[in-house]
Amino acid sequence: MHDLTNARWRKATRSGQSGNCVEVATNLSDVVPVRDTKDRDGGTLTFTPDAWADFIAGVKAGEFDL
């Protein structure tokens, strides 16, 4: 379990007005946590910084059907 006490959460830039959003904290050195904006206490996915960077690069390259 990671200590997310100091996580600085921000909403995804592609989030719409409907509230179907995710939040991410990229200020922690060893983990990148992601959570649902509408259910902040419902659980958090965590990624290594390298895995998160790979995911973001894949999204930008169009590798995922979002």
mmCIF file as Biopython writes it, N, C-alpha, C and O atoms, coordinates in Angstrom:
data_model
#
loop_
_atom_site.group_PDB
_atom_site.id
_atom_site.type_symbol
_atom_site.label_atom_id
_atom_site.label_alt_id
_atom_site.label_comp_id
_atom_site.label_asym_id
_atom_site.label_entity_id
_atom_site.label_seq_id
_atom_site.pdbx_PDB_ins_code
_atom_site.Cartn_x
_atom_site.Cartn_y
_atom_site.Cartn_z
_atom_site.occupancy
_atom_site.B_iso_or_equiv
_atom_site.auth_seq_id
_atom_site.auth_asym_id
_atom_site.pdbx_PDB_model_num
ATOM 1   N N  . MET A ? 1  ? 0.847   -1.180 0.000   1.0 0.0 1  A 1 
ATOM 2   C CA . MET A ? 1  ? 0.000   0.000  0.000   1.0 0.0 1  A 1 
ATOM 3   C C  . MET A ? 1  ? 0.888   1.238  0.000   1.0 0.0 1  A 1 
ATOM 4   O O  . MET A ? 1  ? 1.873   1.310  0.735   1.0 0.0 1  A 1 
ATOM 5   N N  . HIS A ? 2  ? 0.534   2.191  -0.818  1.0 0.0 2  A 1 
ATOM 6   C CA . HIS A ? 2  ? 1.305   3.428  -0.911  1.0 0.0 2  A 1 
ATOM 7   C C  . HIS A ? 2  ? 0.670   4.523  -0.059  1.0 0.0 2  A 1 
ATOM 8   O O  . HIS A ? 2  ? -0.551  4.588  0.085   1.0 0.0 2  A 1 
ATOM 9   N N  . ASP A ? 3  ? 1.508   5.372  0.496   1.0 0.0 3  A 1 
ATOM 10  C CA . ASP A ? 3  ? 1.037   6.521  1.259   1.0 0.0 3  A 1 
ATOM 11  C C  . ASP A ? 3  ? 0.708   7.641  0.262   1.0 0.0 3  A 1 
ATOM 12  O O  . ASP A ? 3  ? 1.605   8.193  -0.375  1.0 0.0 3  A 1 
ATOM 13  N N  . LEU A ? 4  ? -0.563  7.965  0.133   1.0 0.0 4  A 1 
ATOM 14  C CA . LEU A ? 4  ? -0.997  8.985  -0.818  1.0 0.0 4  A 1 
ATOM 15  C C  . LEU A ? 4  ? -1.359  10.301 -0.132  1.0 0.0 4  A 1 
ATOM 16  O O  . LEU A ? 4  ? -2.018  11.158 -0.721  1.0 0.0 4  A 1 
ATOM 17  N N  . THR A ? 5  ? -0.922  10.451 1.115   1.0 0.0 5  A 1 
ATOM 18  C CA . THR A ? 5  ? -1.242  11.638 1.899   1.0 0.0 5  A 1 
ATOM 19  C C  . THR A ? 5  ? -0.824  12.919 1.194   1.0 0.0 5  A 1 
ATOM 20  O O  . THR A ? 5  ? -1.555  13.909 1.235   1.0 0.0 5  A 1 
ATOM 21  N N  . ASN A ? 6  ? 0.329   12.920 0.554   1.0 0.0 6  A 1 
ATOM 22  C CA . ASN A ? 6  ? 0.847   14.131 -0.082  1.0 0.0 6  A 1 
ATOM 23  C C  . ASN A ? 6  ? 0.510   14.225 -1.567  1.0 0.0 6  A 1 
ATOM 24  O O  . ASN A ? 6  ? 1.039   15.084 -2.272  1.0 0.0 6  A 1 
ATOM 25  N N  . ALA A ? 7  ? -0.359  13.354 -2.036  1.0 0.0 7  A 1 
ATOM 26  C CA . ALA A ? 7  ? -0.736  13.384 -3.454  1.0 0.0 7  A 1 
ATOM 27  C C  . ALA A ? 7  ? -1.448  14.694 -3.770  1.0 0.0 7  A 1 
ATOM 28  O O  . ALA A ? 7  ? -2.352  15.108 -3.045  1.0 0.0 7  A 1 
ATOM 29  N N  . ARG A ? 8  ? -1.037  15.340 -4.852  1.0 0.0 8  A 1 
ATOM 30  C CA . ARG A ? 8  ? -1.710  16.539 -5.352  1.0 0.0 8  A 1 
ATOM 31  C C  . ARG A ? 8  ? -2.498  16.117 -6.591  1.0 0.0 8  A 1 
ATOM 32  O O  . ARG A ? 8  ? -1.947  15.950 -7.679  1.0 0.0 8  A 1 
ATOM 33  N N  . TRP A ? 9  ? -3.796  15.952 -6.391  1.0 0.0 9  A 1 
ATOM 34  C CA . TRP A ? 9  ? -4.680  15.434 -7.435  1.0 0.0 9  A 1 
ATOM 35  C C  . TRP A ? 9  ? -5.048  16.530 -8.419  1.0 0.0 9  A 1 
ATOM 36  O O  . TRP A ? 9  ? -5.235  17.688 -8.048  1.0 0.0 9  A 1 
ATOM 37  N N  . ARG A ? 10 ? -5.149  16.131 -9.703  1.0 0.0 10 A 1 
ATOM 38  C CA . ARG A ? 10 ? -5.648  17.039 -10.726 1.0 0.0 10 A 1 
ATOM 39  C C  . ARG A ? 10 ? -6.556  16.258 -11.665 1.0 0.0 10 A 1 
ATOM 40  O O  . ARG A ? 10 ? -6.344  15.072 -11.914 1.0 0.0 10 A 1 
ATOM 41  N N  . LYS A ? 11 ? -7.553  16.931 -12.172 1.0 0.0 11 A 1 
ATOM 42  C CA . LYS A ? 11 ? -8.508  16.300 -13.074 1.0 0.0 11 A 1 
ATOM 43  C C  . LYS A ? 11 ? -7.889  16.201 -14.460 1.0 0.0 11 A 1 
ATOM 44  O O  . LYS A ? 11 ? -7.130  17.075 -14.879 1.0 0.0 11 A 1 
ATOM 45  N N  . ALA A ? 12 ? -8.221  15.132 -15.160 1.0 0.0 12 A 1 
ATOM 46  C CA . ALA A ? 12 ? -7.712  14.940 -16.511 1.0 0.0 12 A 1 
ATOM 47  C C  . ALA A ? 12 ? -8.108  16.103 -17.405 1.0 0.0 12 A 1 
ATOM 48  O O  . ALA A ? 12 ? -9.222  16.616 -17.295 1.0 0.0 12 A 1 
ATOM 49  N N  . THR A ? 13 ? -7.215  16.522 -18.286 1.0 0.0 13 A 1 
ATOM 50  C CA . THR A ? 13 ? -7.480  17.669 -19.148 1.0 0.0 13 A 1 
ATOM 51  C C  . THR A ? 13 ? -8.585  17.380 -20.155 1.0 0.0 13 A 1 
ATOM 52  O O  . THR A ? 13 ? -9.216  18.315 -20.649 1.0 0.0 13 A 1 
ATOM 53  N N  . ARG A ? 14 ? -8.834  16.126 -20.471 1.0 0.0 14 A 1 
ATOM 54  C CA . ARG A ? 14 ? -9.883  15.764 -21.430 1.0 0.0 14 A 1 
ATOM 55  C C  . ARG A ? 14 ? -11.229 15.491 -20.761 1.0 0.0 14 A 1 
ATOM 56  O O  . ARG A ? 14 ? -12.172 15.063 -21.425 1.0 0.0 14 A 1 
ATOM 57  N N  . SER A ? 15 ? -11.324 15.728 -19.491 1.0 0.0 15 A 1 
ATOM 58  C CA . SER A ? 15 ? -12.580 15.489 -18.788 1.0 0.0 15 A 1 
ATOM 59  C C  . SER A ? 15 ? -13.645 16.452 -19.278 1.0 0.0 15 A 1 
ATOM 60  O O  . SER A ? 15 ? -13.382 17.634 -19.496 1.0 0.0 15 A 1 
ATOM 61  N N  . GLY A ? 16 ? -14.830 15.937 -19.445 1.0 0.0 16 A 1 
ATOM 62  C CA . GLY A ? 16 ? -15.937 16.764 -19.908 1.0 0.0 16 A 1 
ATOM 63  C C  . GLY A ? 16 ? -16.746 17.308 -18.755 1.0 0.0 16 A 1 
ATOM 64  O O  . GLY A ? 16 ? -16.412 17.106 -17.587 1.0 0.0 16 A 1 
ATOM 65  N N  . GLN A ? 17 ? -17.813 17.998 -19.098 1.0 0.0 17 A 1 
ATOM 66  C CA . GLN A ? 17 ? -18.694 18.593 -18.098 1.0 0.0 17 A 1 
ATOM 67  C C  . GLN A ? 17 ? -19.604 17.570 -17.431 1.0 0.0 17 A 1 
ATOM 68  O O  . GLN A ? 17 ? -20.217 17.871 -16.407 1.0 0.0 17 A 1 
ATOM 69  N N  . SER A ? 18 ? -19.704 16.363 -17.992 1.0 0.0 18 A 1 
ATOM 70  C CA . SER A ? 18 ? -20.640 15.366 -17.473 1.0 0.0 18 A 1 
ATOM 71  C C  . SER A ? 18 ? -20.191 14.752 -16.144 1.0 0.0 18 A 1 
ATOM 72  O O  . SER A ? 18 ? -20.978 14.077 -15.480 1.0 0.0 18 A 1 
ATOM 73  N N  . GLY A ? 19 ? -18.960 14.975 -15.761 1.0 0.0 19 A 1 
ATOM 74  C CA . GLY A ? 19 ? -18.468 14.431 -14.506 1.0 0.0 19 A 1 
ATOM 75  C C  . GLY A ? 19 ? -17.828 13.061 -14.634 1.0 0.0 19 A 1 
ATOM 76  O O  . GLY A ? 19 ? -17.388 12.493 -13.635 1.0 0.0 19 A 1 
ATOM 77  N N  . ASN A ? 20 ? -17.768 12.522 -15.838 1.0 0.0 20 A 1 
ATOM 78  C CA . ASN A ? 20 ? -17.093 11.239 -16.058 1.0 0.0 20 A 1 
ATOM 79  C C  . ASN A ? 20 ? -15.607 11.498 -16.207 1.0 0.0 20 A 1 
ATOM 80  O O  . ASN A ? 20 ? -15.086 11.581 -17.319 1.0 0.0 20 A 1 
ATOM 81  N N  . CYS A ? 21 ? -14.936 11.623 -15.086 1.0 0.0 21 A 1 
ATOM 82  C CA . CYS A ? 21 ? -13.550 12.083 -15.087 1.0 0.0 21 A 1 
ATOM 83  C C  . CYS A ? 21 ? -12.665 11.181 -14.229 1.0 0.0 21 A 1 
ATOM 84  O O  . CYS A ? 21 ? -13.137 10.406 -13.398 1.0 0.0 21 A 1 
ATOM 85  N N  . VAL A ? 22 ? -11.382 11.316 -14.466 1.0 0.0 22 A 1 
ATOM 86  C CA . VAL A ? 22 ? -10.412 10.695 -13.588 1.0 0.0 22 A 1 
ATOM 87  C C  . VAL A ? 22 ? -9.487  11.778 -13.074 1.0 0.0 22 A 1 
ATOM 88  O O  . VAL A ? 22 ? -9.327  12.833 -13.688 1.0 0.0 22 A 1 
ATOM 89  N N  . GLU A ? 23 ? -8.883  11.493 -11.936 1.0 0.0 23 A 1 
ATOM 90  C CA . GLU A ? 23 ? -7.881  12.380 -11.361 1.0 0.0 23 A 1 
ATOM 91  C C  . GLU A ? 23 ? -6.582  11.600 -11.252 1.0 0.0 23 A 1 
ATOM 92  O O  . GLU A ? 23 ? -6.586  10.389 -11.028 1.0 0.0 23 A 1 
ATOM 93  N N  . VAL A ? 24 ? -5.479  12.302 -11.413 1.0 0.0 24 A 1 
ATOM 94  C CA . VAL A ? 24 ? -4.172  11.690 -11.336 1.0 0.0 24 A 1 
ATOM 95  C C  . VAL A ? 24 ? -3.269  12.570 -10.473 1.0 0.0 24 A 1 
ATOM 96  O O  . VAL A ? 24 ? -3.415  13.793 -10.454 1.0 0.0 24 A 1 
ATOM 97  N N  . ALA A ? 25 ? -2.348  11.948 -9.770  1.0 0.0 25 A 1 
ATOM 98  C CA . ALA A ? 25 ? -1.350  12.683 -8.991  1.0 0.0 25 A 1 
ATOM 99  C C  . ALA A ? 25 ? 0.025   12.278 -9.514  1.0 0.0 25 A 1 
ATOM 100 O O  . ALA A ? 25 ? 0.419   11.116 -9.412  1.0 0.0 25 A 1 
ATOM 101 N N  . THR A ? 26 ? 0.742   13.235 -10.067 1.0 0.0 26 A 1 
ATOM 102 C CA . THR A ? 26 ? 2.052   12.934 -10.644 1.0 0.0 26 A 1 
ATOM 103 C C  . THR A ? 26 ? 3.196   13.535 -9.831  1.0 0.0 26 A 1 
ATOM 104 O O  . THR A ? 26 ? 4.326   13.606 -10.314 1.0 0.0 26 A 1 
ATOM 105 N N  . ASN A ? 27 ? 2.917   13.965 -8.613  1.0 0.0 27 A 1 
ATOM 106 C CA . ASN A ? 27 ? 3.950   14.594 -7.801  1.0 0.0 27 A 1 
ATOM 107 C C  . ASN A ? 27 ? 4.683   13.625 -6.869  1.0 0.0 27 A 1 
ATOM 108 O O  . ASN A ? 27 ? 5.595   14.038 -6.152  1.0 0.0 27 A 1 
ATOM 109 N N  . LEU A ? 28 ? 4.307   12.362 -6.866  1.0 0.0 28 A 1 
ATOM 110 C CA . LEU A ? 28 ? 4.950   11.387 -5.992  1.0 0.0 28 A 1 
ATOM 111 C C  . LEU A ? 28 ? 6.065   10.678 -6.767  1.0 0.0 28 A 1 
ATOM 112 O O  . LEU A ? 28 ? 5.904   10.402 -7.956  1.0 0.0 28 A 1 
ATOM 113 N N  . SER A ? 29 ? 7.160   10.386 -6.130  1.0 0.0 29 A 1 
ATOM 114 C CA . SER A ? 29 ? 8.325   9.860  -6.851  1.0 0.0 29 A 1 
ATOM 115 C C  . SER A ? 29 ? 8.218   8.384  -7.223  1.0 0.0 29 A 1 
ATOM 116 O O  . SER A ? 29 ? 8.799   7.969  -8.226  1.0 0.0 29 A 1 
ATOM 117 N N  . ASP A ? 30 ? 7.500   7.586  -6.453  1.0 0.0 30 A 1 
ATOM 118 C CA . ASP A ? 30 ? 7.525   6.141  -6.681  1.0 0.0 30 A 1 
ATOM 119 C C  . ASP A ? 30 ? 6.232   5.550  -7.224  1.0 0.0 30 A 1 
ATOM 120 O O  . ASP A ? 30 ? 6.177   4.358  -7.526  1.0 0.0 30 A 1 
ATOM 121 N N  . VAL A ? 31 ? 5.186   6.370  -7.352  1.0 0.0 31 A 1 
ATOM 122 C CA . VAL A ? 31 ? 3.884   5.841  -7.770  1.0 0.0 31 A 1 
ATOM 123 C C  . VAL A ? 31 ? 3.056   6.952  -8.421  1.0 0.0 31 A 1 
ATOM 124 O O  . VAL A ? 31 ? 3.176   8.125  -8.067  1.0 0.0 31 A 1 
ATOM 125 N N  . VAL A ? 32 ? 2.214   6.556  -9.378  1.0 0.0 32 A 1 
ATOM 126 C CA . VAL A ? 32 ? 1.262   7.483  -9.993  1.0 0.0 32 A 1 
ATOM 127 C C  . VAL A ? 32 ? -0.136  6.925  -9.718  1.0 0.0 32 A 1 
ATOM 128 O O  . VAL A ? 32 ? -0.552  5.962  -10.362 1.0 0.0 32 A 1 
ATOM 129 N N  . PRO A ? 33 ? -0.861  7.516  -8.772  1.0 0.0 33 A 1 
ATOM 130 C CA . PRO A ? 33 ? -2.207  7.051  -8.460  1.0 0.0 33 A 1 
ATOM 131 C C  . PRO A ? 33 ? -3.253  7.703  -9.372  1.0 0.0 33 A 1 
ATOM 132 O O  . PRO A ? 33 ? -3.116  8.859  -9.771  1.0 0.0 33 A 1 
ATOM 133 N N  . VAL A ? 34 ? -4.293  6.939  -9.688  1.0 0.0 34 A 1 
ATOM 134 C CA . VAL A ? 34 ? -5.393  7.409  -10.524 1.0 0.0 34 A 1 
ATOM 135 C C  . VAL A ? 34 ? -6.694  7.004  -9.834  1.0 0.0 34 A 1 
ATOM 136 O O  . VAL A ? 34 ? -6.817  5.881  -9.344  1.0 0.0 34 A 1 
ATOM 137 N N  . ARG A ? 35 ? -7.664  7.918  -9.796  1.0 0.0 35 A 1 
ATOM 138 C CA . ARG A ? 35 ? -8.948  7.617  -9.156  1.0 0.0 35 A 1 
ATOM 139 C C  . ARG A ? 35 ? -10.096 8.254  -9.931  1.0 0.0 35 A 1 
ATOM 140 O O  . ARG A ? 35 ? -9.887  9.136  -10.763 1.0 0.0 35 A 1 
ATOM 141 N N  . ASP A ? 36 ? -11.291 7.803  -9.649  1.0 0.0 36 A 1 
ATOM 142 C CA . ASP A ? 36 ? -12.523 8.314  -10.251 1.0 0.0 36 A 1 
ATOM 143 C C  . ASP A ? 36 ? -12.934 9.589  -9.511  1.0 0.0 36 A 1 
ATOM 144 O O  . ASP A ? 36 ? -13.063 9.582  -8.286  1.0 0.0 36 A 1 
ATOM 145 N N  . THR A ? 37 ? -13.136 10.657 -10.235 1.0 0.0 37 A 1 
ATOM 146 C CA . THR A ? 37 ? -13.506 11.929 -9.623  1.0 0.0 37 A 1 
ATOM 147 C C  . THR A ? 37 ? -14.819 11.838 -8.858  1.0 0.0 37 A 1 
ATOM 148 O O  . THR A ? 37 ? -14.961 12.456 -7.803  1.0 0.0 37 A 1 
ATOM 149 N N  . LYS A ? 38 ? -15.785 11.073 -9.375  1.0 0.0 38 A 1 
ATOM 150 C CA . LYS A ? 38 ? -17.099 10.975 -8.735  1.0 0.0 38 A 1 
ATOM 151 C C  . LYS A ? 38 ? -17.094 10.064 -7.512  1.0 0.0 38 A 1 
ATOM 152 O O  . LYS A ? 38 ? -18.011 10.128 -6.694  1.0 0.0 38 A 1 
ATOM 153 N N  . ASP A ? 39 ? -16.080 9.222  -7.378  1.0 0.0 39 A 1 
ATOM 154 C CA . ASP A ? 39 ? -16.030 8.263  -6.266  1.0 0.0 39 A 1 
ATOM 155 C C  . ASP A ? 39 ? -14.604 8.213  -5.722  1.0 0.0 39 A 1 
ATOM 156 O O  . ASP A ? 39 ? -13.922 7.194  -5.831  1.0 0.0 39 A 1 
ATOM 157 N N  . ARG A ? 40 ? -14.175 9.297  -5.151  1.0 0.0 40 A 1 
ATOM 158 C CA . ARG A ? 40 ? -12.785 9.432  -4.697  1.0 0.0 40 A 1 
ATOM 159 C C  . ARG A ? 40 ? -12.394 8.422  -3.626  1.0 0.0 40 A 1 
ATOM 160 O O  . ARG A ? 40 ? -11.214 8.107  -3.478  1.0 0.0 40 A 1 
ATOM 161 N N  . ASP A ? 41 ? -13.355 7.917  -2.889  1.0 0.0 41 A 1 
ATOM 162 C CA . ASP A ? 41 ? -13.059 6.921  -1.860  1.0 0.0 41 A 1 
ATOM 163 C C  . ASP A ? 41 ? -13.286 5.500  -2.354  1.0 0.0 41 A 1 
ATOM 164 O O  . ASP A ? 41 ? -13.158 4.549  -1.583  1.0 0.0 41 A 1 
ATOM 165 N N  . GLY A ? 42 ? -13.619 5.347  -3.617  1.0 0.0 42 A 1 
ATOM 166 C CA . GLY A ? 42 ? -13.964 4.045  -4.169  1.0 0.0 42 A 1 
ATOM 167 C C  . GLY A ? 42 ? -12.786 3.186  -4.577  1.0 0.0 42 A 1 
ATOM 168 O O  . GLY A ? 42 ? -12.978 2.059  -5.035  1.0 0.0 42 A 1 
ATOM 169 N N  . GLY A ? 43 ? -11.600 3.676  -4.428  1.0 0.0 43 A 1 
ATOM 170 C CA . GLY A ? 43 ? -10.417 2.910  -4.795  1.0 0.0 43 A 1 
ATOM 171 C C  . GLY A ? 43 ? -9.503  3.709  -5.703  1.0 0.0 43 A 1 
ATOM 172 O O  . GLY A ? 43 ? -9.925  4.665  -6.355  1.0 0.0 43 A 1 
ATOM 173 N N  . THR A ? 44 ? -8.262  3.307  -5.733  1.0 0.0 44 A 1 
ATOM 174 C CA . THR A ? 44 ? -7.248  3.996  -6.519  1.0 0.0 44 A 1 
ATOM 175 C C  . THR A ? 44 ? -6.412  2.977  -7.252  1.0 0.0 44 A 1 
ATOM 176 O O  . THR A ? 44 ? -5.960  1.994  -6.665  1.0 0.0 44 A 1 
ATOM 177 N N  . LEU A ? 45 ? -6.205  3.208  -8.531  1.0 0.0 45 A 1 
ATOM 178 C CA . LEU A ? 45 ? -5.264  2.401  -9.293  1.0 0.0 45 A 1 
ATOM 179 C C  . LEU A ? 45 ? -3.898  3.047  -9.148  1.0 0.0 45 A 1 
ATOM 180 O O  . LEU A ? 45 ? -3.793  4.273  -9.119  1.0 0.0 45 A 1 
ATOM 181 N N  . THR A ? 46 ? -2.858  2.242  -9.056  1.0 0.0 46 A 1 
ATOM 182 C CA . THR A ? 46 ? -1.510  2.806  -8.965  1.0 0.0 46 A 1 
ATOM 183 C C  . THR A ? 46 ? -0.630  2.204  -10.049 1.0 0.0 46 A 1 
ATOM 184 O O  . THR A ? 46 ? -0.737  1.025  -10.386 1.0 0.0 46 A 1 
ATOM 185 N N  . PHE A ? 47 ? 0.231   3.039  -10.577 1.0 0.0 47 A 1 
ATOM 186 C CA . PHE A ? 47 ? 1.152   2.663  -11.636 1.0 0.0 47 A 1 
ATOM 187 C C  . PHE A ? 47 ? 2.555   3.099  -11.261 1.0 0.0 47 A 1 
ATOM 188 O O  . PHE A ? 47 ? 2.731   4.050  -10.500 1.0 0.0 47 A 1 
ATOM 189 N N  . THR A ? 48 ? 3.554   2.408  -11.792 1.0 0.0 48 A 1 
ATOM 190 C CA . THR A ? 48 ? 4.910   2.919  -11.654 1.0 0.0 48 A 1 
ATOM 191 C C  . THR A ? 48 ? 5.024   4.134  -12.575 1.0 0.0 48 A 1 
ATOM 192 O O  . THR A ? 48 ? 4.281   4.231  -13.552 1.0 0.0 48 A 1 
ATOM 193 N N  . PRO A ? 49 ? 5.926   5.048  -12.288 1.0 0.0 49 A 1 
ATOM 194 C CA . PRO A ? 49 ? 6.089   6.194  -13.182 1.0 0.0 49 A 1 
ATOM 195 C C  . PRO A ? 49 ? 6.405   5.774  -14.626 1.0 0.0 49 A 1 
ATOM 196 O O  . PRO A ? 49 ? 5.924   6.408  -15.566 1.0 0.0 49 A 1 
ATOM 197 N N  . ASP A ? 50 ? 7.197   4.729  -14.813 1.0 0.0 50 A 1 
ATOM 198 C CA . ASP A ? 50 ? 7.514   4.262  -16.168 1.0 0.0 50 A 1 
ATOM 199 C C  . ASP A ? 50 ? 6.281   3.708  -16.870 1.0 0.0 50 A 1 
ATOM 200 O O  . ASP A ? 50 ? 6.064   3.986  -18.049 1.0 0.0 50 A 1 
ATOM 201 N N  . ALA A ? 51 ? 5.473   2.929  -16.159 1.0 0.0 51 A 1 
ATOM 202 C CA . ALA A ? 51 ? 4.256   2.376  -16.754 1.0 0.0 51 A 1 
ATOM 203 C C  . ALA A ? 51 ? 3.288   3.495  -17.120 1.0 0.0 51 A 1 
ATOM 204 O O  . ALA A ? 51 ? 2.651   3.435  -18.171 1.0 0.0 51 A 1 
ATOM 205 N N  . TRP A ? 52 ? 3.168   4.510  -16.276 1.0 0.0 52 A 1 
ATOM 206 C CA . TRP A ? 52 ? 2.283   5.634  -16.562 1.0 0.0 52 A 1 
ATOM 207 C C  . TRP A ? 52 ? 2.776   6.392  -17.800 1.0 0.0 52 A 1 
ATOM 208 O O  . TRP A ? 52 ? 1.978   6.749  -18.667 1.0 0.0 52 A 1 
ATOM 209 N N  . ALA A ? 53 ? 4.070   6.635  -17.881 1.0 0.0 53 A 1 
ATOM 210 C CA . ALA A ? 53 ? 4.635   7.325  -19.044 1.0 0.0 53 A 1 
ATOM 211 C C  . ALA A ? 53 ? 4.375   6.533  -20.319 1.0 0.0 53 A 1 
ATOM 212 O O  . ALA A ? 53 ? 4.049   7.113  -21.355 1.0 0.0 53 A 1 
ATOM 213 N N  . ASP A ? 54 ? 4.517   5.209  -20.249 1.0 0.0 54 A 1 
ATOM 214 C CA . ASP A ? 54 ? 4.233   4.363  -21.413 1.0 0.0 54 A 1 
ATOM 215 C C  . ASP A ? 54 ? 2.761   4.447  -21.807 1.0 0.0 54 A 1 
ATOM 216 O O  . ASP A ? 54 ? 2.441   4.518  -22.994 1.0 0.0 54 A 1 
ATOM 217 N N  . PHE A ? 55 ? 1.872   4.440  -20.830 1.0 0.0 55 A 1 
ATOM 218 C CA . PHE A ? 55 ? 0.447   4.549  -21.093 1.0 0.0 55 A 1 
ATOM 219 C C  . PHE A ? 55 ? 0.118   5.871  -21.776 1.0 0.0 55 A 1 
ATOM 220 O O  . PHE A ? 55 ? -0.588  5.891  -22.784 1.0 0.0 55 A 1 
ATOM 221 N N  . ILE A ? 56 ? 0.623   6.971  -21.234 1.0 0.0 56 A 1 
ATOM 222 C CA . ILE A ? 56 ? 0.362   8.295  -21.808 1.0 0.0 56 A 1 
ATOM 223 C C  . ILE A ? 56 ? 0.920   8.381  -23.225 1.0 0.0 56 A 1 
ATOM 224 O O  . ILE A ? 56 ? 0.273   8.939  -24.111 1.0 0.0 56 A 1 
ATOM 225 N N  . ALA A ? 57 ? 2.105   7.840  -23.446 1.0 0.0 57 A 1 
ATOM 226 C CA . ALA A ? 57 ? 2.690   7.841  -24.795 1.0 0.0 57 A 1 
ATOM 227 C C  . ALA A ? 57 ? 1.810   7.041  -25.756 1.0 0.0 57 A 1 
ATOM 228 O O  . ALA A ? 57 ? 1.625   7.440  -26.906 1.0 0.0 57 A 1 
ATOM 229 N N  . GLY A ? 58 ? 1.271   5.923  -25.294 1.0 0.0 58 A 1 
ATOM 230 C CA . GLY A ? 58 ? 0.386   5.112  -26.117 1.0 0.0 58 A 1 
ATOM 231 C C  . GLY A ? 58 ? -0.906  5.828  -26.464 1.0 0.0 58 A 1 
ATOM 232 O O  . GLY A ? 58 ? -1.388  5.737  -27.594 1.0 0.0 58 A 1 
ATOM 233 N N  . VAL A ? 59 ? -1.469  6.540  -25.495 1.0 0.0 59 A 1 
ATOM 234 C CA . VAL A ? 59 ? -2.688  7.313  -25.747 1.0 0.0 59 A 1 
ATOM 235 C C  . VAL A ? 59 ? -2.404  8.381  -26.801 1.0 0.0 59 A 1 
ATOM 236 O O  . VAL A ? 59 ? -3.167  8.548  -27.753 1.0 0.0 59 A 1 
ATOM 237 N N  . LYS A ? 60 ? -1.309  9.093  -26.621 1.0 0.0 60 A 1 
ATOM 238 C CA . LYS A ? 60 ? -0.956  10.155 -27.576 1.0 0.0 60 A 1 
ATOM 239 C C  . LYS A ? 60 ? -0.698  9.605  -28.972 1.0 0.0 60 A 1 
ATOM 240 O O  . LYS A ? 60 ? -0.958  10.283 -29.966 1.0 0.0 60 A 1 
ATOM 241 N N  . ALA A ? 61 ? -0.187  8.378  -29.051 1.0 0.0 61 A 1 
ATOM 242 C CA . ALA A ? 61 ? 0.113   7.747  -30.345 1.0 0.0 61 A 1 
ATOM 243 C C  . ALA A ? 61 ? -1.117  7.090  -30.958 1.0 0.0 61 A 1 
ATOM 244 O O  . ALA A ? 61 ? -1.046  6.567  -32.070 1.0 0.0 61 A 1 
ATOM 245 N N  . GLY A ? 62 ? -2.256  7.109  -30.243 1.0 0.0 62 A 1 
ATOM 246 C CA . GLY A ? 62 ? -3.478  6.535  -30.769 1.0 0.0 62 A 1 
ATOM 247 C C  . GLY A ? 62 ? -3.548  5.019  -30.657 1.0 0.0 62 A 1 
ATOM 248 O O  . GLY A ? 62 ? -4.281  4.377  -31.409 1.0 0.0 62 A 1 
ATOM 249 N N  . GLU A ? 63 ? -2.802  4.446  -29.736 1.0 0.0 63 A 1 
ATOM 250 C CA . GLU A ? 63 ? -2.771  2.998  -29.568 1.0 0.0 63 A 1 
ATOM 251 C C  . GLU A ? 63 ? -3.992  2.439  -28.847 1.0 0.0 63 A 1 
ATOM 252 O O  . GLU A ? 63 ? -4.193  1.225  -28.830 1.0 0.0 63 A 1 
ATOM 253 N N  . PHE A ? 64 ? -4.806  3.298  -28.256 1.0 0.0 64 A 1 
ATOM 254 C CA . PHE A ? 64 ? -5.972  2.861  -27.498 1.0 0.0 64 A 1 
ATOM 255 C C  . PHE A ? 64 ? -7.218  3.484  -28.103 1.0 0.0 64 A 1 
ATOM 256 O O  . PHE A ? 64 ? -7.190  4.630  -28.552 1.0 0.0 64 A 1 
ATOM 257 N N  . ASP A ? 65 ? -8.296  2.742  -28.115 1.0 0.0 65 A 1 
ATOM 258 C CA . ASP A ? 65 ? -9.576  3.255  -28.590 1.0 0.0 65 A 1 
ATOM 259 C C  . ASP A ? 65 ? -10.316 3.827  -27.402 1.0 0.0 65 A 1 
ATOM 260 O O  . ASP A ? 65 ? -11.048 3.113  -26.716 1.0 0.0 65 A 1 
ATOM 261 N N  . LEU A ? 66 ? -10.129 5.104  -27.157 1.0 0.0 66 A 1 
ATOM 262 C CA . LEU A ? 66 ? -10.750 5.746  -26.009 1.0 0.0 66 A 1 
ATOM 263 C C  . LEU A ? 66 ? -12.018 6.369  -26.454 1.0 0.0 66 A 1 
ATOM 264 O O  . LEU A ? 66 ? -12.723 6.976  -25.647 1.0 0.0 66 A 1 
#
